[in-house]
Protein backbone atom coordinates (compact mmCIF):
# COMPACT_ATOMS: atom_id res chain seq x y z
CA UNK A 1 0.00 0.00 0.00
CA UNK A 2 1.33 3.42 -0.95
CA UNK A 3 1.50 6.19 1.65
CA UNK A 4 -1.02 9.01 1.22
CA UNK A 5 0.15 11.92 -0.89
CA UNK A 6 1.12 15.17 0.79
CA UNK A 7 -2.01 17.30 1.12
CA UNK A 8 -4.29 14.41 0.13
CA UNK A 9 -7.68 14.52 1.72
CA UNK A 10 -9.38 11.84 3.76
CA UNK A 11 -12.09 9.85 2.02
CA UNK A 12 -15.64 10.77 2.92
CA UNK A 13 -17.10 8.31 5.41
CA UNK A 14 -19.59 5.66 4.29
CA UNK A 15 -22.10 3.70 6.31
CA UNK A 16 -23.46 3.90 9.84
CA UNK A 17 -21.87 5.92 12.63
CA UNK A 18 -22.42 5.85 16.37
CA UNK A 19 -21.52 8.45 18.99
CA UNK A 20 -20.65 12.11 19.32
CA UNK A 21 -16.99 11.61 18.43
CA UNK A 22 -17.86 9.88 15.13
CA UNK A 23 -20.55 12.47 14.33
CA UNK A 24 -18.12 15.35 14.87
CA UNK A 25 -15.35 13.60 12.92
CA UNK A 26 -17.70 13.06 9.96
CA UNK A 27 -18.85 16.69 10.03
CA UNK A 28 -15.26 17.93 10.10
CA UNK A 29 -14.25 15.59 7.27
CA UNK A 30 -17.17 16.82 5.17
CA UNK A 31 -16.30 20.49 5.78
CA UNK A 32 -12.66 19.83 4.93
CA UNK A 33 -13.68 18.01 1.74
CA UNK A 34 -16.08 20.72 0.54
CA UNK A 35 -13.40 22.69 -1.34
CA UNK A 36 -11.59 19.54 -2.53
CA UNK A 37 -14.83 18.10 -3.92
CA UNK A 38 -15.81 21.49 -5.37
CA UNK A 39 -19.34 21.28 -3.99
CA UNK A 40 -21.44 24.16 -5.35
CA UNK A 41 -24.12 23.74 -2.68
CA UNK A 42 -24.08 22.43 0.87
CA UNK A 43 -27.07 22.14 3.19
CA UNK A 44 -26.55 22.10 6.95
CA UNK A 45 -29.79 21.04 8.62
CA UNK A 46 -30.46 20.54 12.33
CA UNK A 47 -33.18 21.43 14.82
CA UNK A 48 -30.79 23.85 16.61
CA UNK A 49 -27.10 23.06 15.79
CA UNK A 50 -26.30 23.07 19.53
CA UNK A 51 -23.96 20.08 19.28
CA UNK A 52 -22.29 20.81 15.94
CA UNK A 53 -18.61 21.93 15.97
CA UNK A 54 -19.33 25.08 13.92
CA UNK A 55 -17.56 27.38 16.37
CA UNK A 56 -14.21 25.63 16.00
CA UNK A 57 -11.38 27.32 14.13
CA UNK A 58 -10.86 24.30 11.83
CA UNK A 59 -14.53 24.38 10.75
CA UNK A 60 -14.30 28.06 9.82
CA UNK A 61 -11.01 27.54 7.97
CA UNK A 62 -12.60 24.72 5.98
CA UNK A 63 -15.67 26.81 5.15
CA UNK A 64 -13.43 29.72 4.18
CA UNK A 65 -11.50 27.48 1.78
CA UNK A 66 -14.80 26.34 0.26
CA UNK A 67 -16.55 29.72 0.02
CA UNK A 68 -16.48 31.42 -3.37
CA UNK A 69 -18.72 33.13 -5.84
CA UNK A 70 -21.33 30.78 -7.21
CA UNK A 71 -21.42 28.65 -4.06
CA UNK A 72 -24.36 28.38 -1.69
CA UNK A 73 -24.67 27.27 1.92
CA UNK A 74 -28.21 26.60 3.07
CA UNK A 75 -28.81 26.57 6.82
CA UNK A 76 -32.05 24.99 7.98
CA UNK A 77 -33.13 24.85 11.62
CA UNK A 78 -36.10 25.11 13.90
CA UNK A 79 -34.30 28.08 15.47
CA UNK A 80 -30.82 29.65 15.52
CA UNK A 81 -30.67 30.79 19.17
CA UNK A 82 -27.46 28.93 20.08
CA UNK A 83 -25.27 30.51 17.42
CA UNK A 84 -24.33 33.73 19.27
CA UNK A 85 -23.44 31.74 22.39
CA UNK A 86 -21.93 28.53 20.95
CA UNK A 87 -20.68 29.37 17.46
CA UNK A 88 -19.26 32.91 17.63
CA UNK A 89 -16.62 32.24 14.94
CA UNK A 90 -19.31 30.98 12.61
CA UNK A 91 -21.46 34.08 13.27
CA UNK A 92 -18.53 36.30 12.30
CA UNK A 93 -17.77 34.22 9.19
CA UNK A 94 -21.47 34.28 8.26
CA UNK A 95 -21.40 38.09 8.27
CA UNK A 96 -18.58 38.14 5.73
CA UNK A 97 -20.21 35.55 3.48
CA UNK A 98 -23.89 36.46 3.86
CA UNK A 99 -24.28 36.70 0.08
CA UNK A 100 -23.83 32.93 -0.31
CA UNK A 101 -25.82 31.86 2.77
CA UNK A 102 -29.56 31.23 2.91
CA UNK A 103 -30.74 30.62 6.49
CA UNK A 104 -34.28 29.39 7.06
CA UNK A 105 -36.29 28.37 10.11
CA UNK A 106 -39.02 25.75 9.95
CA UNK A 107 -40.92 25.31 13.18
CA UNK A 108 -44.52 25.21 14.19
CA UNK A 109 -47.57 23.01 14.60
CA UNK A 110 -48.15 20.77 11.63
CA UNK A 111 -44.80 21.58 10.00
CA UNK A 112 -42.28 18.86 9.14
CA UNK A 113 -39.46 18.08 11.55
CA UNK A 114 -36.09 19.50 10.54
CA UNK A 115 -33.65 16.62 9.92
CA UNK A 116 -30.17 16.65 11.42
CA UNK A 117 -28.06 16.30 8.31
CA UNK A 118 -25.55 17.52 5.76
CA UNK A 119 -26.55 17.26 2.11
CA UNK A 120 -24.18 17.79 -0.81
CA UNK A 121 -24.51 16.95 -4.50
CA UNK A 122 -22.42 13.80 -4.06
CA UNK A 123 -22.56 12.81 -0.36
CA UNK A 124 -24.83 13.12 2.65
CA UNK A 125 -24.97 12.44 6.37
CA UNK A 126 -28.16 12.02 8.37
CA UNK A 127 -28.30 11.71 12.13
CA UNK A 128 -31.27 9.48 12.91
CA UNK A 129 -30.93 9.25 16.71
CA UNK A 130 -30.01 12.72 18.00
CA UNK A 131 -29.80 11.63 21.64
CA UNK A 132 -27.08 9.06 20.90
CA UNK A 133 -25.58 10.65 17.76
CA UNK A 134 -26.34 7.66 15.57
CA UNK A 135 -26.86 7.89 11.86
CA UNK A 136 -25.71 6.96 8.42
CA UNK A 137 -23.74 8.64 5.65
CA UNK A 138 -22.77 7.86 2.11
CA UNK A 139 -22.91 8.60 -1.57
CA UNK A 140 -25.93 6.48 -2.56
CA UNK A 141 -28.24 8.48 -4.87
CA UNK A 142 -31.39 7.12 -3.16
CA UNK A 143 -30.18 8.25 0.27
CA UNK A 144 -29.25 11.71 -1.04
CA UNK A 145 -32.54 12.06 -2.89
CA UNK A 146 -34.63 11.03 0.14
CA UNK A 147 -32.77 13.44 2.39
CA UNK A 148 -33.07 16.27 -0.12
CA UNK A 149 -36.83 15.70 -0.35
CA UNK A 150 -37.15 15.98 3.46
CA UNK A 151 -35.02 19.15 3.46
CA UNK A 152 -36.97 20.68 0.57
CA UNK A 153 -40.25 20.05 2.39
CA UNK A 154 -38.92 22.00 5.39
CA UNK A 155 -37.58 24.75 3.14
CA UNK A 156 -41.01 25.12 1.50
CA UNK A 157 -42.47 25.87 4.93
CA UNK A 158 -39.45 27.79 6.21
CA UNK A 159 -39.03 31.50 6.62
CA UNK A 160 -35.88 33.63 6.47
CA UNK A 161 -33.98 33.54 9.77
CA UNK A 162 -30.55 34.18 11.33
CA UNK A 163 -29.83 37.53 9.68
CA UNK A 164 -26.21 38.41 9.02
CA UNK A 165 -26.69 41.74 10.75
CA UNK A 166 -28.95 42.81 13.58
CA UNK A 167 -28.69 46.49 12.74
CA UNK A 168 -31.99 48.36 12.65
CA UNK A 169 -33.00 51.24 10.44
C-alpha positions in Angstrom: 0.0 0.0 0.0 1.3 3.4 -0.9 1.5 6.2 1.7 -1.0 9.0 1.2 0.1 11.9 -0.9 1.1 15.2 0.8 -2.0 17.3 1.1 -4.3 14.4 0.1 -7.7 14.5 1.7 -9.4 11.8 3.8 -12.1 9.9 2.0 -15.6 10.8 2.9 -17.1 8.3 5.4 -19.6 5.7 4.3 -22.1 3.7 6.3 -23.5 3.9 9.8 -21.9 5.9 12.6 -22.4 5.9 16.4 -21.5 8.4 19.0 -20.6 12.1 19.3 -17.0 11.6 18.4 -17.9 9.9 15.1 -20.5 12.5 14.3 -18.1 15.4 14.9 -15.4 13.6 12.9 -17.7 13.1 10.0 -18.9 16.7 10.0 -15.3 17.9 10.1 -14.3 15.6 7.3 -17.2 16.8 5.2 -16.3 20.5 5.8 -12.7 19.8 4.9 -13.7 18.0 1.7 -16.1 20.7 0.5 -13.4 22.7 -1.3 -11.6 19.5 -2.5 -14.8 18.1 -3.9 -15.8 21.5 -5.4 -19.3 21.3 -4.0 -21.4 24.2 -5.4 -24.1 23.7 -2.7 -24.1 22.4 0.9 -27.1 22.1 3.2 -26.6 22.1 6.9 -29.8 21.0 8.6 -30.5 20.5 12.3 -33.2 21.4 14.8 -30.8 23.8 16.6 -27.1 23.1 15.8 -26.3 23.1 19.5 -24.0 20.1 19.3 -22.3 20.8 15.9 -18.6 21.9 16.0 -19.3 25.1 13.9 -17.6 27.4 16.4 -14.2 25.6 16.0 -11.4 27.3 14.1 -10.9 24.3 11.8 -14.5 24.4 10.8 -14.3 28.1 9.8 -11.0 27.5 8.0 -12.6 24.7 6.0 -15.7 26.8 5.2 -13.4 29.7 4.2 -11.5 27.5 1.8 -14.8 26.3 0.3 -16.5 29.7 0.0 -16.5 31.4 -3.4 -18.7 33.1 -5.8 -21.3 30.8 -7.2 -21.4 28.7 -4.1 -24.4 28.4 -1.7 -24.7 27.3 1.9 -28.2 26.6 3.1 -28.8 26.6 6.8 -32.1 25.0 8.0 -33.1 24.9 11.6 -36.1 25.1 13.9 -34.3 28.1 15.5 -30.8 29.6 15.5 -30.7 30.8 19.2 -27.5 28.9 20.1 -25.3 30.5 17.4 -24.3 33.7 19.3 -23.4 31.7 22.4 -21.9 28.5 21.0 -20.7 29.4 17.5 -19.3 32.9 17.6 -16.6 32.2 14.9 -19.3 31.0 12.6 -21.5 34.1 13.3 -18.5 36.3 12.3 -17.8 34.2 9.2 -21.5 34.3 8.3 -21.4 38.1 8.3 -18.6 38.1 5.7 -20.2 35.5 3.5 -23.9 36.5 3.9 -24.3 36.7 0.1 -23.8 32.9 -0.3 -25.8 31.9 2.8 -29.6 31.2 2.9 -30.7 30.6 6.5 -34.3 29.4 7.1 -36.3 28.4 10.1 -39.0 25.8 9.9 -40.9 25.3 13.2 -44.5 25.2 14.2 -47.6 23.0 14.6 -48.2 20.8 11.6 -44.8 21.6 10.0 -42.3 18.9 9.1 -39.5 18.1 11.6 -36.1 19.5 10.5 -33.7 16.6 9.9 -30.2 16.6 11.4 -28.1 16.3 8.3 -25.5 17.5 5.8 -26.6 17.3 2.1 -24.2 17.8 -0.8 -24.5 17.0 -4.5 -22.4 13.8 -4.1 -22.6 12.8 -0.4 -24.8 13.1 2.7 -25.0 12.4 6.4 -28.2 12.0 8.4 -28.3 11.7 12.1 -31.3 9.5 12.9 -30.9 9.3 16.7 -30.0 12.7 18.0 -29.8 11.6 21.6 -27.1 9.1 20.9 -25.6 10.6 17.8 -26.3 7.7 15.6 -26.9 7.9 11.9 -25.7 7.0 8.4 -23.7 8.6 5.7 -22.8 7.9 2.1 -22.9 8.6 -1.6 -25.9 6.5 -2.6 -28.2 8.5 -4.9 -31.4 7.1 -3.2 -30.2 8.3 0.3 -29.3 11.7 -1.0 -32.5 12.1 -2.9 -34.6 11.0 0.1 -32.8 13.4 2.4 -33.1 16.3 -0.1 -36.8 15.7 -0.3 -37.1 16.0 3.5 -35.0 19.1 3.5 -37.0 20.7 0.6 -40.2 20.1 2.4 -38.9 22.0 5.4 -37.6 24.8 3.1 -41.0 25.1 1.5 -42.5 25.9 4.9 -39.5 27.8 6.2 -39.0 31.5 6.6 -35.9 33.6 6.5 -34.0 33.5 9.8 -30.6 34.2 11.3 -29.8 37.5 9.7 -26.2 38.4 9.0 -26.7 41.7 10.7 -29.0 42.8 13.6 -28.7 46.5 12.7 -32.0 48.4 12.7 -33.0 51.2 10.4 
